[in-house]
Amino acid sequence: MKDIMNIPMNDLKREYALLKDEIDEAMAEVLASGRYIGGDVVDRFEKGWADYLGVEHVISCANGTDALLIAFMALDLQQGDEIIMPAYGYIAAAESAVLIGLVPVLVDVGAAYNLDVSLIEDAISSKTKAILPIQLFGKCADMQVINTIAKRHGLYVIEDAAQASGGAVVIDNQTYKAGTVGTIGCFSHFPTKNLGCFGDGGSICTNDKDLAEKIRRIKKHGQSAKYIHKDVGVNSRLDALQAAILNVKLKHLDQHNNRRREVAKRYSSSLKHQEIKAMDFDAAHTYHQYPCVVTSDRRDAIKSQLSRQGITSTTYYPKAISEQEAMLGKVIVHSDKRSKELALSNLCLPISPTITDEEVDHICDIINYKL
């Protein structure tokens, strides 16, 4: 096999080339219209995304972090209220909560990186108002159990589905889209996400009409009508150019997610290195990332060796949220042992809709025979 060098985590240039004609046409339509904020293109994205998700309401916003912040505001969460969330993952959910005086209660994750549902009820207090599962790497938590616990204790469920666009959740033998089975679902459309634009972008979904109307107000300075402000809000709008790109990419989301699954299946069946534990393949997973566990203490050395072979690999995430300096003294740590272990052992390999079988096989050969 010929040498293949410089394999990135996610080749956005190649993805653009794949969809170039459609994207260029969609962007030209916006530029010609002179309507760069709001308008038909944004409306089209919200309706198309809502139809795809099978929900009543989608409200676009500026980014995934804003989606979380706006969700907290729309639910009238107050200073000192507690939100149960995973101790492992990106900091955005905990950070957004802390920004408005909420208290993240960090609960450990299981081997599949999701919130360990067996630990949730022990973390609930009189101040708990919501459970926030993070559908990390494209794998959804056990939402049936989470929703049952939330109903029993009168709690909201806020899904952080930023990495799981197009993923599946099964409740009572019915299949739903990731992000749609809680009180509110929050998405990021950052360029590397499964449904990503060419800048920052986000969206929020719900089946609650009143909640949707409040979210729409909050995202534009709390306005109920022009210059009439009913709520304290923020400025968080998806621009029309990003919406145009998302309209194109939404048409290809299932195809691209299926390709990610093919790549993941190839990794899972081919990786044989004694120090690297590959994932068990899961057909419901959207594989935003392909995380492995390095079972020795050589994770960083292996990452460096791959880099010298032209293969980019990444650690998501090098610290548990409880270990981040910004969160010290601002969170309640219920449990984080597994999260800390994953932070030391996680290694994510390149995965995208455009990576080739030859490239995947090359990566596997390097790992199996040259590390």
N, C-alpha and C positions, 0 to 999 in steps of 0.2 A: 504493500500500500504506500502511495506517495506521502511525503511529509505534508501535513496540514498545520500551518502555523497561525498564531494570532486568532484564536477562537474566543470571542467575547462572551460574556454572560447572556447578552441579548442584543442582537445586531439590528439596531433601529434603522440604519441606512438600508439594509437589505429588505426590511419590512416595508419601508416607504417605496422602494423600487418595485416591490410586488404589487402595490396598490396605487402606483403613481398616477396613472391616468384618471382614475376615479377621484382621488384626493385632490389633484390639481383642478379638476372641473368643479368640484364642490367648493373649494376655496375661492376660485375665480368668481363663482356665483355670489359669494358674500362680498368680495371686494367690489364687484360691479354694483351691488345693491346700496353700498354706503351705510348699511345697518350693521354695526359691529357689536352692539350690546343688545341682547334680547332679539325679538323678531321671530319670523316664521321658522328659521333654521333651528333656533333653540327650542321653539315649541315642538318642532318635528322630532328632535332628539328626545325630549321629555315624553312625548306620546309613544314613540317607537320603543324606547327603553321600558316604559310602563307595560306596553303590550308584550314585549319579550319576557319580562319578569312575571307577568300575570298579576299585576297590582293595579289599584285604582289610581294612585298618584305617584309621580316622580317629580321632584323639584331639583333642578340643577343648581350647582353652586361653584365656588371658585376652586375648591380642592377638597381632598378627603378629610383633612384635619378640620376644616370649617364645617364639613358635614357633621362630624361628631360634636363640635361645639354648639352648632345650631340645634342639634337633637337634644342636648342637655338643656338648652335655653327653652326650647319649645315644650319640654315636659315640666317646666317650672321647678327644676331641681334647685335647691337652696344651699347656701353656704353651710358646710358641715355634713351634708347628706353623703352617704357612702354608696359607692358603686363597686360591685364585685367584678373583677376582670383578671385575665391571666397575668402571671408574673413573668411570662416570656413573650417577646414580640417587639414590634416597633413601639416607640414611646408616645406616639401621637394621642392615643386614647387617654393615657394617664396624664399627659401634659395638658390636654384640653380640659380635663376635669379639674386639675389643680389651678388652672388659670382663672376659673370662676369660683374657687373656694370649695370645690367638692373634694371628697377624700377617696382615692382609689384604694380598694382592699384587694391586695394581690394574692391570688390563689394559684397554686402550682398547676402545671400542665402534665398530661400523660405522655406516653411514649410517642404518640402521633402529633405532638405539639399543640393540641387543643386543651382548653380548660378541662381539668379533671372534675367531672360532674359529681364524683363521690365526695368531694371536699367542699362543695358549695354551701350546703345547709349549715355546716359548722361555722362558716364565715359570716352568716347572716346575723345582724344585730338589729336593735330597735331603730337605728339610723339608716339601715339599708333601704335604698329606693329602687335600685336597678341591678340587673346582671348584664354584663357586656362581654359576650364571647367574641374572640377575634378568630376569624376563619383563616388561620395562618397557612401561608404557602398555597392556598387553594383547597385545603381540606377542611370540611365543616365539622364543627363540634356536634355533640349529640343534642340536637335542638329539641327533640321530643322530651328528653329528661329535663333540660333547662327550662322549657316552657311549663312543664308540670310543676317544677319547683317554684317558678315565678308566680304561677297562678295560686299555688297553695299559700304563698306569703304576700300576695298582693303587690308584686314587683313588676316594673317595666322590664322589657328585654330590648336592648339596643344592639343590633348586630353590626359589628365591624367587618364588612364583607369586602374590604378594599382589595384583597388579593384573590377573591373567589368569584369574580364576575362570570356568570354562566354555570357555576357549580350547582350541585344538587343536594337537597335536604329531604329526607324521608320522615314523615310523621304519620302515624296510623296507616302505614302502607300506601300513603299518597306522596308523590314526588313534587317538591316545590323548588323554586330557584333560590339559591343562596341570597340572603339579605331580606327575604320576603316573609319570614315566619315569626318575626318579633314585632314589637310595637313600632319600631323604626329600623330601617336598614340604611347603612351608610357605605358609600363607595368612593374610592379614589380612581381617577382616570389619568393619573400620572403616566408619562410616556411608556414606562416599562410594564405597566399593568396589563392584564389580559385584554381589557377594553381600555386602551390608552389613547390620549390625544397627543398633540405636539407641544404641550406646555402643561400647566397645571389645570386640573378640572376635577369636579366632584359631583356627586348626586346623592339624594336622600329619597327613600321610598316609604310609603305607608298606605294602609287601607282606610285610615281614619280621616274623614273629610275635614273635620274641624282642625285636627292636628296639621293636616296638609296646608290649610289656609294660613295657620299661624306660622308655619315654617316659611311659606312664601313671603309673609310680611317681614319676618325676622331677617331674612337674607338680604332684604333691600331697605335697611334702616328702620324696620318696624312699620313701614308704610302700609296703610289700608287703601289709600288713594294718594295721588301725587301731592306731596307736601303735607299729608295728614298721617301722623305717626301714632299708631295705637300701642305699639310695643317698643321696648328698647331693643334695637337690632344691630346688625353689622352690615358691612358692604361686601357681599360675597356672590358675585355673578359669574356664570360661565359665559365667555365671549363667543360670538357667533362663529368665528373661525375654528375654535376648538370643537364647537357643536357640529360643524360641517364635517370635520374629520371623524368624529365619533359616529355620525350618521353612516359614513362609509364603513367604518370598522365594525359597527354593530352587525352589518349584513354578513360579515365573515367570522363573527365570534365563535360560532359552533364549530366551523371548519378549523379555525386556528386552535381552539381548545382540544379538538380531536387529534390534531397533529402533536400538540404537547403531550397528550396521553400516549401516542405512539412512541415518542421519544423516551418518555418515562418508562414505558414497558421495556424498551430496548435496553436502557440502563439497568433496570431491575433484573433482567434476565442475563446480562452480560458481565456485570461487575463481580469480580471474584477475589478481590484483594483481601487478605486475612485481617488487615487493620481497618477496613472500611465496610461498614454495614449499609448495604443499599436498602432503599425503601421497598416494602411490599407494594405491588401495583394495586391501584384502586381506581376503578372505572368512573367513579363519581368525582374524583379529584380533578381540579383544573390545572394543577402543576404550574402555578405562577413561579415557583422555584422547585428544584429537585434537591432536597436536602439529604445528605448522608450523615451517619454518625461515625466519627473516627474513634475506634475503640482503644487506641493507645494514646500516649501523650504527645504524639507527633503531628497533630493537626496542622500547626503552623508550618512545620517543616515540609509536610506533604503539599500544602498550598504553595510554598515557595518552589518546590520541585516542579509542580504543574506549570507555574509561571515561566520557569526556564524552558519548558517545552512549548511555550506559546499558548497555554490554556489558562484562561481566567477562571478562578474559582473564588468564592466569597463566603464569609461567615455572617450569617443572619441568625442571631445577633451576638456580638462578642461579650455582652453583659446581660444578665437578667435585669428587668426594669427596677427591681429592688436594689440593684447595685449601682445604678446610675446616680452620679453626684447630684444632679438636678432634682431627684426625687427623695433624697435623704431627708427624713423628718416630715415629709409631706404625704406619705402613704402609710397604710397599715399593711404589714407583711404577715399574712396568715400562714403561707407555706410557699417555699421556693426552692427546695432541694433539687428536684428534677430540672427546674429551670436553670439553675446555676450549672448543673452538669451539662445540659445541652449547649449552654453558652461556650463551654470549653471544648465541646466535641463536634459542633455543627460544621459541616462543609457543604456548600451548595455548588453544584456543577452547572455548566451552561445549558440552558433550555430556552427554546423560543419556537414560534411556528415556522421559522425559516432555517433552522439548523438542519443539516442533511444527515442521512443515515451514515454516510462515510465519515462525517465529522464525529458523530457519536461513537462509532466503532473505533475511530482513532483515539478518542479520549479514553475509552474503556481499555484499549490495548496499552496505552501509556500507563494507566493506573495498574492494570493487572500484571504487566511484564517489565516495567521500567522503574517503578517506584520502590 
